[in-house]
Every structure is written in C-alpha cells, then in structure tokens.
Amino acid sequence: MIYDALEDVRKAMERDAGADLREASDGKAKVIQVFTISRVGVVAGSMVSEGKILRGSKAHVVREGKTIFEGEISSLKRIKDDVKEVVSGFDCGITVGGFQKFQLNDVIESYVVEKVTAHL
C-alpha cells in the first residue's frame, strides 16, 4: 500500500512538473535555385546535405546563420513527384508555408518538437 502511494505521488509530481519541449533536427537542405511556379508560389530548389527532409515537419529558414522564418514544409517534390521525404545527397523542391522570399544559399532545417518529461 505504502509503495503504491509513493509511486502515485511521484507520478503526480512528474505530471505537475510539466514537459519541456525540445527540437530534434531531422535534416538540412541548402537552396541552390529558386523557382516561381504559378498556382504554387515560390519553390526552393534544394540539395539535402544532412539527414532527411520530411513533408509536414516544422522548418527553420536560416540565412547567414540567423533564423529568418519558422513554418511547416507544405510541399516536397522530387522530379515532379510528391514525396514524403528526401534523404541526404538528393535534390528536391521545397515550399515552406507562408514564406516566399528564398535566396540562394539559404538553409532549410527540418525538425520535430518532442516532449521531454521530467523524471524524479
């Protein structure tokens, strides 16, 4: 009984401590060409340099080491085909929802937000 009560109190304290949110990087892609396509908008022709880029994941657009935009990867294409992911070493077309001002050498960092719970 006492052991169960202690475990219940510990779990309640962990819940009350809340969960910290942490960004976990999936991959990076460098913009090598910028395209304007009717009905789509601006597409960043990119080369994936690290990890993988996932459609629907969150993204930072980084220019000269500073994050200039945060959004979601709304479209990901590989040779005119819609794809769910593109891995390192391949090129692709990326649109980030709400961002139209890509420049050459911008970096698109794909990431997910993870909950990290406190352990007592």
PDB file as gemmi writes it, atoms N, CA and C in Angstrom:
CRYST1    1.000    1.000    1.000  90.00  90.00  90.00 P 1                      
ATOM      1  N   MET A   1       0.826  -1.199   0.000  1.00  0.00           N  
ATOM      2  CA  MET A   1       0.000   0.000   0.000  1.00  0.00           C  
ATOM      3  C   MET A   1       0.865   1.255   0.000  1.00  0.00           C  
ATOM      4  N   ILE A   2       1.845   1.305   0.900  1.00  0.00           N  
ATOM      5  CA  ILE A   2       2.687   2.491   1.008  1.00  0.00           C  
ATOM      6  C   ILE A   2       3.493   2.667  -0.269  1.00  0.00           C  
ATOM      7  N   TYR A   3       3.976   1.547  -0.847  1.00  0.00           N  
ATOM      8  CA  TYR A   3       4.756   1.643  -2.071  1.00  0.00           C  
ATOM      9  C   TYR A   3       3.902   2.210  -3.202  1.00  0.00           C  
ATOM     10  N   ASP A   4       2.649   1.762  -3.298  1.00  0.00           N  
ATOM     11  CA  ASP A   4       1.738   2.270  -4.314  1.00  0.00           C  
ATOM     12  C   ASP A   4       1.477   3.757  -4.104  1.00  0.00           C  
ATOM     13  N   ALA A   5       1.299   4.171  -2.877  1.00  0.00           N  
ATOM     14  CA  ALA A   5       1.054   5.588  -2.582  1.00  0.00           C  
ATOM     15  C   ALA A   5       2.260   6.431  -2.963  1.00  0.00           C  
ATOM     16  N   LEU A   6       3.463   5.947  -2.671  1.00  0.00           N  
ATOM     17  CA  LEU A   6       4.678   6.677  -3.038  1.00  0.00           C  
ATOM     18  C   LEU A   6       4.806   6.797  -4.559  1.00  0.00           C  
ATOM     19  N   GLU A   7       4.503   5.720  -5.262  1.00  0.00           N  
ATOM     20  CA  GLU A   7       4.564   5.744  -6.730  1.00  0.00           C  
ATOM     21  C   GLU A   7       3.533   6.708  -7.297  1.00  0.00           C  
ATOM     22  N   ASP A   8       2.324   6.716  -6.743  1.00  0.00           N  
ATOM     23  CA  ASP A   8       1.285   7.651  -7.192  1.00  0.00           C  
ATOM     24  C   ASP A   8       1.705   9.097  -6.967  1.00  0.00           C  
ATOM     25  N   VAL A   9       2.318   9.384  -5.836  1.00  0.00           N  
ATOM     26  CA  VAL A   9       2.780  10.748  -5.536  1.00  0.00           C  
ATOM     27  C   VAL A   9       3.887  11.147  -6.507  1.00  0.00           C  
ATOM     28  N   ARG A  10       4.806  10.232  -6.797  1.00  0.00           N  
ATOM     29  CA  ARG A  10       5.905  10.518  -7.729  1.00  0.00           C  
ATOM     30  C   ARG A  10       5.360  10.825  -9.123  1.00  0.00           C  
ATOM     31  N   LYS A  11       4.406  10.022  -9.596  1.00  0.00           N  
ATOM     32  CA  LYS A  11       3.805  10.258 -10.916  1.00  0.00           C  
ATOM     33  C   LYS A  11       3.064  11.588 -10.960  1.00  0.00           C  
ATOM     34  N   ALA A  12       2.359  11.923  -9.905  1.00  0.00           N  
ATOM     35  CA  ALA A  12       1.646  13.200  -9.846  1.00  0.00           C  
ATOM     36  C   ALA A  12       2.627  14.372  -9.885  1.00  0.00           C  
ATOM     37  N   MET A  13       3.748  14.247  -9.191  1.00  0.00           N  
ATOM     38  CA  MET A  13       4.753  15.309  -9.188  1.00  0.00           C  
ATOM     39  C   MET A  13       5.379  15.477 -10.570  1.00  0.00           C  
ATOM     40  N   GLU A  14       5.596  14.369 -11.287  1.00  0.00           N  
ATOM     41  CA  GLU A  14       6.148  14.443 -12.644  1.00  0.00           C  
ATOM     42  C   GLU A  14       5.173  15.137 -13.587  1.00  0.00           C  
ATOM     43  N   ARG A  15       3.863  14.832 -13.447  1.00  0.00           N  
ATOM     44  CA  ARG A  15       2.850  15.493 -14.270  1.00  0.00           C  
ATOM     45  C   ARG A  15       2.817  16.980 -13.985  1.00  0.00           C  
ATOM     46  N   ASP A  16       2.881  17.350 -12.695  1.00  0.00           N  
ATOM     47  CA  ASP A  16       2.831  18.756 -12.318  1.00  0.00           C  
ATOM     48  C   ASP A  16       4.070  19.513 -12.768  1.00  0.00           C  
ATOM     49  N   ALA A  17       5.199  18.833 -12.856  1.00  0.00           N  
ATOM     50  CA  ALA A  17       6.429  19.483 -13.295  1.00  0.00           C  
ATOM     51  C   ALA A  17       6.325  19.866 -14.769  1.00  0.00           C  
ATOM     52  N   GLY A  18       5.407  19.242 -15.486  1.00  0.00           N  
ATOM     53  CA  GLY A  18       5.199  19.553 -16.892  1.00  0.00           C  
ATOM     54  C   GLY A  18       6.257  18.916 -17.771  1.00  0.00           C  
ATOM     55  N   ALA A  19       6.061  19.079 -19.046  1.00  0.00           N  
ATOM     56  CA  ALA A  19       7.003  18.530 -20.013  1.00  0.00           C  
ATOM     57  C   ALA A  19       7.694  19.677 -20.729  1.00  0.00           C  
ATOM     58  N   ASP A  20       8.980  19.542 -20.877  1.00  0.00           N  
ATOM     59  CA  ASP A  20       9.731  20.513 -21.662  1.00  0.00           C  
ATOM     60  C   ASP A  20       9.630  20.115 -23.119  1.00  0.00           C  
ATOM     61  N   LEU A  21       9.595  21.112 -24.003  1.00  0.00           N  
ATOM     62  CA  LEU A  21       9.579  20.851 -25.433  1.00  0.00           C  
ATOM     63  C   LEU A  21      10.984  21.042 -25.968  1.00  0.00           C  
ATOM     64  N   ARG A  22      11.386  20.130 -26.862  1.00  0.00           N  
ATOM     65  CA  ARG A  22      12.726  20.170 -27.413  1.00  0.00           C  
ATOM     66  C   ARG A  22      12.646  19.930 -28.913  1.00  0.00           C  
ATOM     67  N   GLU A  23      13.443  20.675 -29.663  1.00  0.00           N  
ATOM     68  CA  GLU A  23      13.504  20.477 -31.105  1.00  0.00           C  
ATOM     69  C   GLU A  23      14.554  19.416 -31.427  1.00  0.00           C  
ATOM     70  N   ALA A  24      14.154  18.450 -32.242  1.00  0.00           N  
ATOM     71  CA  ALA A  24      15.078  17.415 -32.691  1.00  0.00           C  
ATOM     72  C   ALA A  24      15.214  17.529 -34.208  1.00  0.00           C  
ATOM     73  N   SER A  25      16.408  17.820 -34.669  1.00  0.00           N  
ATOM     74  CA  SER A  25      16.665  18.032 -36.090  1.00  0.00           C  
ATOM     75  C   SER A  25      16.518  16.735 -36.878  1.00  0.00           C  
ATOM     76  N   ASP A  26      15.819  16.841 -38.018  1.00  0.00           N  
ATOM     77  CA  ASP A  26      15.704  15.702 -38.934  1.00  0.00           C  
ATOM     78  C   ASP A  26      16.720  15.826 -40.060  1.00  0.00           C  
ATOM     79  N   GLY A  27      16.943  17.064 -40.535  1.00  0.00           N  
ATOM     80  CA  GLY A  27      17.867  17.237 -41.646  1.00  0.00           C  
ATOM     81  C   GLY A  27      17.987  18.678 -42.072  1.00  0.00           C  
ATOM     82  N   LYS A  28      18.899  18.895 -43.027  1.00  0.00           N  
ATOM     83  CA  LYS A  28      19.149  20.229 -43.564  1.00  0.00           C  
ATOM     84  C   LYS A  28      19.250  20.145 -45.077  1.00  0.00           C  
ATOM     85  N   ALA A  29      18.770  21.209 -45.724  1.00  0.00           N  
ATOM     86  CA  ALA A  29      18.880  21.310 -47.175  1.00  0.00           C  
ATOM     87  C   ALA A  29      19.314  22.728 -47.530  1.00  0.00           C  
ATOM     88  N   LYS A  30      20.177  22.828 -48.521  1.00  0.00           N  
ATOM     89  CA  LYS A  30      20.678  24.131 -48.969  1.00  0.00           C  
ATOM     90  C   LYS A  30      19.956  24.522 -50.257  1.00  0.00           C  
ATOM     91  N   VAL A  31      19.488  25.770 -50.326  1.00  0.00           N  
ATOM     92  CA  VAL A  31      18.784  26.270 -51.509  1.00  0.00           C  
ATOM     93  C   VAL A  31      19.816  26.543 -52.595  1.00  0.00           C  
ATOM     94  N   ILE A  32      19.644  25.869 -53.752  1.00  0.00           N  
ATOM     95  CA  ILE A  32      20.581  26.047 -54.858  1.00  0.00           C  
ATOM     96  C   ILE A  32      19.940  26.750 -56.061  1.00  0.00           C  
ATOM     97  N   GLN A  33      18.599  26.857 -56.047  1.00  0.00           N  
ATOM     98  CA  GLN A  33      17.892  27.574 -57.104  1.00  0.00           C  
ATOM     99  C   GLN A  33      16.499  27.917 -56.599  1.00  0.00           C  
ATOM    100  N   VAL A  34      15.973  29.055 -57.049  1.00  0.00           N  
ATOM    101  CA  VAL A  34      14.646  29.498 -56.628  1.00  0.00           C  
ATOM    102  C   VAL A  34      13.743  29.553 -57.862  1.00  0.00           C  
ATOM    103  N   PHE A  35      12.577  28.930 -57.760  1.00  0.00           N  
ATOM    104  CA  PHE A  35      11.615  28.883 -58.861  1.00  0.00           C  
ATOM    105  C   PHE A  35      10.320  29.568 -58.436  1.00  0.00           C  
ATOM    106  N   THR A  36       9.685  30.262 -59.379  1.00  0.00           N  
ATOM    107  CA  THR A  36       8.342  30.781 -59.152  1.00  0.00           C  
ATOM    108  C   THR A  36       7.413  30.016 -60.080  1.00  0.00           C  
ATOM    109  N   ILE A  37       6.443  29.322 -59.486  1.00  0.00           N  
ATOM    110  CA  ILE A  37       5.529  28.485 -60.248  1.00  0.00           C  
ATOM    111  C   ILE A  37       4.108  28.994 -60.012  1.00  0.00           C  
ATOM    112  N   SER A  38       3.372  29.217 -61.115  1.00  0.00           N  
ATOM    113  CA  SER A  38       2.005  29.701 -60.977  1.00  0.00           C  
ATOM    114  C   SER A  38       1.175  28.697 -60.192  1.00  0.00           C  
ATOM    115  N   ARG A  39       0.247  29.170 -59.413  1.00  0.00           N  
ATOM    116  CA  ARG A  39      -0.646  28.396 -58.542  1.00  0.00           C  
ATOM    117  C   ARG A  39       0.066  27.727 -57.373  1.00  0.00           C  
ATOM    118  N   VAL A  40       1.395  27.807 -57.311  1.00  0.00           N  
ATOM    119  CA  VAL A  40       2.138  27.204 -56.209  1.00  0.00           C  
ATOM    120  C   VAL A  40       2.854  28.282 -55.414  1.00  0.00           C  
ATOM    121  N   GLY A  41       3.502  29.190 -56.131  1.00  0.00           N  
ATOM    122  CA  GLY A  41       4.277  30.232 -55.482  1.00  0.00           C  
ATOM    123  C   GLY A  41       5.763  29.973 -55.656  1.00  0.00           C  
ATOM    124  N   VAL A  42       6.539  30.335 -54.673  1.00  0.00           N  
ATOM    125  CA  VAL A  42       7.994  30.203 -54.738  1.00  0.00           C  
ATOM    126  C   VAL A  42       8.416  28.836 -54.184  1.00  0.00           C  
ATOM    127  N   VAL A  43       9.238  28.150 -54.952  1.00  0.00           N  
ATOM    128  CA  VAL A  43       9.745  26.828 -54.577  1.00  0.00           C  
ATOM    129  C   VAL A  43      11.263  26.924 -54.455  1.00  0.00           C  
ATOM    130  N   ALA A  44      11.789  26.380 -53.368  1.00  0.00           N  
ATOM    131  CA  ALA A  44      13.238  26.356 -53.162  1.00  0.00           C  
ATOM    132  C   ALA A  44      13.791  25.058 -53.735  1.00  0.00           C  
ATOM    133  N   GLY A  45      14.526  25.172 -54.851  1.00  0.00           N  
ATOM    134  CA  GLY A  45      15.229  24.014 -55.384  1.00  0.00           C  
ATOM    135  C   GLY A  45      16.416  23.763 -54.474  1.00  0.00           C  
ATOM    136  N   SER A  46      16.431  22.632 -53.797  1.00  0.00           N  
ATOM    137  CA  SER A  46      17.391  22.407 -52.714  1.00  0.00           C  
ATOM    138  C   SER A  46      18.107  21.075 -52.830  1.00  0.00           C  
ATOM    139  N   MET A  47      19.280  21.021 -52.188  1.00  0.00           N  
ATOM    140  CA  MET A  47      20.048  19.778 -52.082  1.00  0.00           C  
ATOM    141  C   MET A  47      20.102  19.416 -50.603  1.00  0.00           C  
ATOM    142  N   VAL A  48      19.642  18.216 -50.276  1.00  0.00           N  
ATOM    143  CA  VAL A  48      19.651  17.778 -48.879  1.00  0.00           C  
ATOM    144  C   VAL A  48      21.092  17.430 -48.508  1.00  0.00           C  
ATOM    145  N   SER A  49      21.612  18.105 -47.483  1.00  0.00           N  
ATOM    146  CA  SER A  49      23.018  17.926 -47.104  1.00  0.00           C  
ATOM    147  C   SER A  49      23.196  17.051 -45.857  1.00  0.00           C  
ATOM    148  N   GLU A  50      22.166  16.998 -45.006  1.00  0.00           N  
ATOM    149  CA  GLU A  50      22.247  16.190 -43.780  1.00  0.00           C  
ATOM    150  C   GLU A  50      20.894  15.554 -43.502  1.00  0.00           C  
ATOM    151  N   GLY A  51      20.904  14.327 -43.029  1.00  0.00           N  
ATOM    152  CA  GLY A  51      19.668  13.671 -42.588  1.00  0.00           C  
ATOM    153  C   GLY A  51      18.642  13.541 -43.681  1.00  0.00           C  
ATOM    154  N   LYS A  52      17.409  13.917 -43.361  1.00  0.00           N  
ATOM    155  CA  LYS A  52      16.325  13.844 -44.338  1.00  0.00           C  
ATOM    156  C   LYS A  52      15.350  14.991 -44.096  1.00  0.00           C  
ATOM    157  N   ILE A  53      14.673  15.392 -45.147  1.00  0.00           N  
ATOM    158  CA  ILE A  53      13.643  16.428 -45.089  1.00  0.00           C  
ATOM    159  C   ILE A  53      12.303  15.722 -45.186  1.00  0.00           C  
ATOM    160  N   LEU A  54      11.413  16.016 -44.249  1.00  0.00           N  
ATOM    161  CA  LEU A  54      10.103  15.358 -44.191  1.00  0.00           C  
ATOM    162  C   LEU A  54       8.992  16.350 -44.484  1.00  0.00           C  
ATOM    163  N   ARG A  55       8.091  15.979 -45.397  1.00  0.00           N  
ATOM    164  CA  ARG A  55       6.935  16.826 -45.671  1.00  0.00           C  
ATOM    165  C   ARG A  55       6.053  16.878 -44.427  1.00  0.00           C  
ATOM    166  N   GLY A  56       5.581  18.068 -44.092  1.00  0.00           N  
ATOM    167  CA  GLY A  56       4.714  18.242 -42.937  1.00  0.00           C  
ATOM    168  C   GLY A  56       5.460  18.544 -41.653  1.00  0.00           C  
ATOM    169  N   SER A  57       6.791  18.410 -41.684  1.00  0.00           N  
ATOM    170  CA  SER A  57       7.546  18.717 -40.463  1.00  0.00           C  
ATOM    171  C   SER A  57       7.743  20.221 -40.341  1.00  0.00           C  
ATOM    172  N   LYS A  58       8.123  20.651 -39.180  1.00  0.00           N  
ATOM    173  CA  LYS A  58       8.409  22.060 -38.944  1.00  0.00           C  
ATOM    174  C   LYS A  58       9.752  22.384 -39.584  1.00  0.00           C  
ATOM    175  N   ALA A  59       9.960  23.676 -39.894  1.00  0.00           N  
ATOM    176  CA  ALA A  59      11.201  24.065 -40.557  1.00  0.00           C  
ATOM    177  C   ALA A  59      11.632  25.465 -40.137  1.00  0.00           C  
ATOM    178  N   HIS A  60      12.946  25.628 -40.063  1.00  0.00           N  
ATOM    179  CA  HIS A  60      13.564  26.943 -39.909  1.00  0.00           C  
ATOM    180  C   HIS A  60      14.168  27.284 -41.266  1.00  0.00           C  
ATOM    181  N   VAL A  61      13.992  28.539 -41.706  1.00  0.00           N  
ATOM    182  CA  VAL A  61      14.727  29.017 -42.862  1.00  0.00           C  
ATOM    183  C   VAL A  61      15.843  29.891 -42.294  1.00  0.00           C  
ATOM    184  N   VAL A  62      17.091  29.498 -42.577  1.00  0.00           N  
ATOM    185  CA  VAL A  62      18.257  30.160 -41.992  1.00  0.00           C  
ATOM    186  C   VAL A  62      19.035  30.867 -43.107  1.00  0.00           C  
ATOM    187  N   ARG A  63      19.333  32.137 -42.865  1.00  0.00           N  
ATOM    188  CA  ARG A  63      20.132  32.918 -43.805  1.00  0.00           C  
ATOM    189  C   ARG A  63      21.293  33.541 -43.045  1.00  0.00           C  
ATOM    190  N   GLU A  64      22.501  33.258 -43.496  1.00  0.00           N  
ATOM    191  CA  GLU A  64      23.715  33.786 -42.884  1.00  0.00           C  
ATOM    192  C   GLU A  64      23.762  33.515 -41.381  1.00  0.00           C  
ATOM    193  N   GLY A  65      23.341  32.309 -40.990  1.00  0.00           N  
ATOM    194  CA  GLY A  65      23.416  31.884 -39.603  1.00  0.00           C  
ATOM    195  C   GLY A  65      22.281  32.347 -38.713  1.00  0.00           C  
ATOM    196  N   LYS A  66      21.316  33.090 -39.267  1.00  0.00           N  
ATOM    197  CA  LYS A  66      20.194  33.591 -38.459  1.00  0.00           C  
ATOM    198  C   LYS A  66      18.884  33.032 -38.990  1.00  0.00           C  
ATOM    199  N   THR A  67      18.035  32.582 -38.074  1.00  0.00           N  
ATOM    200  CA  THR A  67      16.717  32.093 -38.469  1.00  0.00           C  
ATOM    201  C   THR A  67      15.860  33.279 -38.873  1.00  0.00           C  
ATOM    202  N   ILE A  68      15.372  33.254 -40.131  1.00  0.00           N  
ATOM    203  CA  ILE A  68      14.561  34.362 -40.614  1.00  0.00           C  
ATOM    204  C   ILE A  68      13.081  34.001 -40.721  1.00  0.00           C  
ATOM    205  N   PHE A  69      12.767  32.695 -40.646  1.00  0.00           N  
ATOM    206  CA  PHE A  69      11.369  32.269 -40.736  1.00  0.00           C  
ATOM    207  C   PHE A  69      11.225  30.887 -40.124  1.00  0.00           C  
ATOM    208  N   GLU A  70      10.092  30.656 -39.477  1.00  0.00           N  
ATOM    209  CA  GLU A  70       9.736  29.334 -38.977  1.00  0.00           C  
ATOM    210  C   GLU A  70       8.358  28.989 -39.507  1.00  0.00           C  
ATOM    211  N   GLY A  71       8.217  27.801 -40.042  1.00  0.00           N  
ATOM    212  CA  GLY A  71       6.935  27.379 -40.583  1.00  0.00           C  
ATOM    213  C   GLY A  71       6.909  25.870 -40.745  1.00  0.00           C  
ATOM    214  N   GLU A  72       6.066  25.415 -41.654  1.00  0.00           N  
ATOM    215  CA  GLU A  72       5.912  23.986 -41.897  1.00  0.00           C  
ATOM    216  C   GLU A  72       6.196  23.693 -43.357  1.00  0.00           C  
ATOM    217  N   ILE A  73       6.856  22.579 -43.623  1.00  0.00           N  
ATOM    218  CA  ILE A  73       7.121  22.175 -45.001  1.00  0.00           C  
ATOM    219  C   ILE A  73       5.799  21.705 -45.592  1.00  0.00           C  
ATOM    220  N   SER A  74       5.261  22.528 -46.496  1.00  0.00           N  
ATOM    221  CA  SER A  74       3.927  22.242 -47.021  1.00  0.00           C  
ATOM    222  C   SER A  74       3.964  21.391 -48.284  1.00  0.00           C  
ATOM    223  N   SER A  75       5.073  21.433 -49.005  1.00  0.00           N  
ATOM    224  CA  SER A  75       5.181  20.649 -50.227  1.00  0.00           C  
ATOM    225  C   SER A  75       6.617  20.171 -50.384  1.00  0.00           C  
ATOM    226  N   LEU A  76       6.757  18.936 -50.836  1.00  0.00           N  
ATOM    227  CA  LEU A  76       8.077  18.354 -51.060  1.00  0.00           C  
ATOM    228  C   LEU A  76       7.993  17.529 -52.336  1.00  0.00           C  
ATOM    229  N   LYS A  77       8.820  17.894 -53.327  1.00  0.00           N  
ATOM    230  CA  LYS A  77       8.779  17.192 -54.609  1.00  0.00           C  
ATOM    231  C   LYS A  77      10.165  16.707 -54.985  1.00  0.00           C  
ATOM    232  N   ARG A  78      10.167  15.582 -55.642  1.00  0.00           N  
ATOM    233  CA  ARG A  78      11.404  15.004 -56.173  1.00  0.00           C  
ATOM    234  C   ARG A  78      11.102  14.599 -57.606  1.00  0.00           C  
ATOM    235  N   ILE A  79      11.713  15.277 -58.567  1.00  0.00           N  
ATOM    236  CA  ILE A  79      11.481  15.037 -60.004  1.00  0.00           C  
ATOM    237  C   ILE A  79       9.979  15.029 -60.313  1.00  0.00           C  
ATOM    238  N   LYS A  80       9.314  16.097 -59.992  1.00  0.00           N  
ATOM    239  CA  LYS A  80       7.882  16.327 -60.264  1.00  0.00           C  
ATOM    240  C   LYS A  80       6.931  15.413 -59.491  1.00  0.00           C  
ATOM    241  N   ASP A  81       7.435  14.511 -58.665  1.00  0.00           N  
ATOM    242  CA  ASP A  81       6.580  13.632 -57.872  1.00  0.00           C  
ATOM    243  C   ASP A  81       6.495  14.146 -56.444  1.00  0.00           C  
ATOM    244  N   ASP A  82       5.291  14.141 -55.879  1.00  0.00           N  
ATOM    245  CA  ASP A  82       5.140  14.462 -54.460  1.00  0.00           C  
ATOM    246  C   ASP A  82       5.729  13.303 -53.658  1.00  0.00           C  
ATOM    247  N   VAL A  83       6.564  13.633 -52.679  1.00  0.00           N  
ATOM    248  CA  VAL A  83       7.173  12.603 -51.844  1.00  0.00           C  
ATOM    249  C   VAL A  83       7.010  12.982 -50.379  1.00  0.00           C  
ATOM    250  N   LYS A  84       7.135  11.996 -49.504  1.00  0.00           N  
ATOM    251  CA  LYS A  84       7.018  12.239 -48.068  1.00  0.00           C  
ATOM    252  C   LYS A  84       8.348  12.642 -47.463  1.00  0.00           C  
ATOM    253  N   GLU A  85       9.459  12.168 -48.048  1.00  0.00           N  
ATOM    254  CA  GLU A  85      10.777  12.501 -47.517  1.00  0.00           C  
ATOM    255  C   GLU A  85      11.825  12.435 -48.618  1.00  0.00           C  
ATOM    256  N   VAL A  86      12.902  13.205 -48.404  1.00  0.00           N  
ATOM    257  CA  VAL A  86      14.050  13.174 -49.300  1.00  0.00           C  
ATOM    258  C   VAL A  86      15.281  13.074 -48.407  1.00  0.00           C  
ATOM    259  N   VAL A  87      16.155  12.129 -48.719  1.00  0.00           N  
ATOM    260  CA  VAL A  87      17.323  11.874 -47.870  1.00  0.00           C  
ATOM    261  C   VAL A  87      18.560  12.598 -48.397  1.00  0.00           C  
ATOM    262  N   SER A  88      19.578  12.618 -47.569  1.00  0.00           N  
ATOM    263  CA  SER A  88      20.844  13.293 -47.866  1.00  0.00           C  
ATOM    264  C   SER A  88      21.418  12.846 -49.209  1.00  0.00           C  
ATOM    265  N   GLY A  89      21.923  13.833 -49.959  1.00  0.00           N  
ATOM    266  CA  GLY A  89      22.540  13.547 -51.245  1.00  0.00           C  
ATOM    267  C   GLY A  89      21.617  13.710 -52.435  1.00  0.00           C  
ATOM    268  N   PHE A  90      20.330  13.965 -52.191  1.00  0.00           N  
ATOM    269  CA  PHE A  90      19.377  14.127 -53.281  1.00  0.00           C  
ATOM    270  C   PHE A  90      18.847  15.555 -53.310  1.00  0.00           C  
ATOM    271  N   ASP A  91      18.408  15.970 -54.517  1.00  0.00           N  
ATOM    272  CA  ASP A  91      17.824  17.296 -54.644  1.00  0.00           C  
ATOM    273  C   ASP A  91      16.303  17.198 -54.620  1.00  0.00           C  
ATOM    274  N   CYS A  92      15.657  18.334 -54.338  1.00  0.00           N  
ATOM    275  CA  CYS A  92      14.203  18.343 -54.223  1.00  0.00           C  
ATOM    276  C   CYS A  92      13.698  19.779 -54.321  1.00  0.00           C  
ATOM    277  N   GLY A  93      12.392  19.912 -54.446  1.00  0.00           N  
ATOM    278  CA  GLY A  93      11.727  21.206 -54.404  1.00  0.00           C  
ATOM    279  C   GLY A  93      10.959  21.308 -53.103  1.00  0.00           C  
ATOM    280  N   ILE A  94      11.173  22.402 -52.364  1.00  0.00           N  
ATOM    281  CA  ILE A  94      10.553  22.567 -51.051  1.00  0.00           C  
ATOM    282  C   ILE A  94       9.777  23.869 -51.017  1.00  0.00           C  
ATOM    283  N   THR A  95       8.550  23.807 -50.505  1.00  0.00           N  
ATOM    284  CA  THR A  95       7.822  25.025 -50.170  1.00  0.00           C  
ATOM    285  C   THR A  95       7.559  25.004 -48.674  1.00  0.00           C  
ATOM    286  N   VAL A  96       7.783  26.150 -48.066  1.00  0.00           N  
ATOM    287  CA  VAL A  96       7.531  26.315 -46.642  1.00  0.00           C  
ATOM    288  C   VAL A  96       6.350  27.260 -46.537  1.00  0.00           C  
ATOM    289  N   GLY A  97       5.243  26.788 -45.946  1.00  0.00           N  
ATOM    290  CA  GLY A  97       4.005  27.544 -45.874  1.00  0.00           C  
ATOM    291  C   GLY A  97       4.189  28.968 -45.386  1.00  0.00           C  
ATOM    292  N   GLY A  98       3.747  29.922 -46.202  1.00  0.00           N  
ATOM    293  CA  GLY A  98       3.788  31.319 -45.810  1.00  0.00           C  
ATOM    294  C   GLY A  98       5.097  32.029 -46.106  1.00  0.00           C  
ATOM    295  N   PHE A  99       6.089  31.356 -46.680  1.00  0.00           N  
ATOM    296  CA  PHE A  99       7.381  32.004 -46.952  1.00  0.00           C  
ATOM    297  C   PHE A  99       7.633  32.021 -48.450  1.00  0.00           C  
ATOM    298  N   GLN A 100       7.921  33.200 -48.990  1.00  0.00           N  
ATOM    299  CA  GLN A 100       8.117  33.360 -50.433  1.00  0.00           C  
ATOM    300  C   GLN A 100       9.464  33.988 -50.798  1.00  0.00           C  
ATOM    301  N   LYS A 101      10.292  34.318 -49.823  1.00  0.00           N  
ATOM    302  CA  LYS A 101      11.498  35.111 -50.088  1.00  0.00           C  
ATOM    303  C   LYS A 101      12.787  34.305 -49.992  1.00  0.00           C  
ATOM    304  N   PHE A 102      12.797  33.123 -50.577  1.00  0.00           N  
ATOM    305  CA  PHE A 102      14.009  32.312 -50.575  1.00  0.00           C  
ATOM    306  C   PHE A 102      15.107  33.001 -51.373  1.00  0.00           C  
ATOM    307  N   GLN A 103      16.340  32.800 -50.942  1.00  0.00           N  
ATOM    308  CA  GLN A 103      17.517  33.266 -51.666  1.00  0.00           C  
ATOM    309  C   GLN A 103      18.494  32.110 -51.775  1.00  0.00           C  
ATOM    310  N   LEU A 104      19.394  32.206 -52.752  1.00  0.00           N  
ATOM    311  CA  LEU A 104      20.428  31.182 -52.893  1.00  0.00           C  
ATOM    312  C   LEU A 104      21.216  31.074 -51.603  1.00  0.00           C  
ATOM    313  N   ASN A 105      21.593  29.861 -51.252  1.00  0.00           N  
ATOM    314  CA  ASN A 105      22.379  29.528 -50.058  1.00  0.00           C  
ATOM    315  C   ASN A 105      21.610  29.598 -48.742  1.00  0.00           C  
ATOM    316  N   ASP A 106      20.309  29.879 -48.777  1.00  0.00           N  
ATOM    317  CA  ASP A 106      19.516  29.733 -47.553  1.00  0.00           C  
ATOM    318  C   ASP A 106      19.567  28.263 -47.153  1.00  0.00           C  
ATOM    319  N   VAL A 107      19.413  28.000 -45.865  1.00  0.00           N  
ATOM    320  CA  VAL A 107      19.383  26.627 -45.371  1.00  0.00           C  
ATOM    321  C   VAL A 107      18.008  26.366 -44.772  1.00  0.00           C  
ATOM    322  N   ILE A 108      17.403  25.253 -45.153  1.00  0.00           N  
ATOM    323  CA  ILE A 108      16.113  24.841 -44.601  1.00  0.00           C  
ATOM    324  C   ILE A 108      16.396  23.693 -43.642  1.00  0.00           C  
ATOM    325  N   GLU A 109      16.087  23.909 -42.363  1.00  0.00           N  
ATOM    326  CA  GLU A 109      16.317  22.895 -41.338  1.00  0.00           C  
ATOM    327  C   GLU A 109      14.983  22.278 -40.950  1.00  0.00           C  
ATOM    328  N   SER A 110      14.841  20.991 -41.184  1.00  0.00           N  
ATOM    329  CA  SER A 110      13.629  20.255 -40.836  1.00  0.00           C  
ATOM    330  C   SER A 110      13.774  19.715 -39.416  1.00  0.00           C  
ATOM    331  N   TYR A 111      12.700  19.854 -38.605  1.00  0.00           N  
ATOM    332  CA  TYR A 111      12.778  19.356 -37.231  1.00  0.00           C  
ATOM    333  C   TYR A 111      11.403  18.944 -36.722  1.00  0.00           C  
ATOM    334  N   VAL A 112      11.418  18.182 -35.642  1.00  0.00           N  
ATOM    335  CA  VAL A 112      10.194  17.815 -34.938  1.00  0.00           C  
ATOM    336  C   VAL A 112      10.309  18.320 -33.508  1.00  0.00           C  
ATOM    337  N   VAL A 113       9.179  18.567 -32.878  1.00  0.00           N  
ATOM    338  CA  VAL A 113       9.158  19.010 -31.489  1.00  0.00           C  
ATOM    339  C   VAL A 113       8.797  17.802 -30.633  1.00  0.00           C  
ATOM    340  N   GLU A 114       9.676  17.487 -29.679  1.00  0.00           N  
ATOM    341  CA  GLU A 114       9.468  16.340 -28.794  1.00  0.00           C  
ATOM    342  C   GLU A 114       9.170  16.821 -27.385  1.00  0.00           C  
ATOM    343  N   LYS A 115       8.318  16.083 -26.692  1.00  0.00           N  
ATOM    344  CA  LYS A 115       8.064  16.345 -25.278  1.00  0.00           C  
ATOM    345  C   LYS A 115       9.069  15.568 -24.449  1.00  0.00           C  
ATOM    346  N   VAL A 116       9.718  16.248 -23.542  1.00  0.00           N  
ATOM    347  CA  VAL A 116      10.672  15.597 -22.644  1.00  0.00           C  
ATOM    348  C   VAL A 116      10.113  15.779 -21.227  1.00  0.00           C  
ATOM    349  N   THR A 117       9.700  14.654 -20.629  1.00  0.00           N  
ATOM    350  CA  THR A 117       9.106  14.733 -19.297  1.00  0.00           C  
ATOM    351  C   THR A 117      10.187  14.666 -18.220  1.00  0.00           C  
ATOM    352  N   ALA A 118       9.913  15.329 -17.130  1.00  0.00           N  
ATOM    353  CA  ALA A 118      10.835  15.315 -16.008  1.00  0.00           C  
ATOM    354  C   ALA A 118      10.699  13.995 -15.256  1.00  0.00           C  
ATOM    355  N   HIS A 119      11.811  13.430 -14.843  1.00  0.00           N  
ATOM    356  CA  HIS A 119      11.794  12.200 -14.069  1.00  0.00           C  
ATOM    357  C   HIS A 119      12.333  12.485 -12.673  1.00  0.00           C  
ATOM    358  N   LEU A 120      11.584  12.059 -11.691  1.00  0.00           N  
ATOM    359  CA  LEU A 120      12.004  12.269 -10.307  1.00  0.00           C  
ATOM    360  C   LEU A 120      12.612  11.034  -9.715  1.00  0.00           C  
TER     361      LEU A 120                                                      
END                                                                             
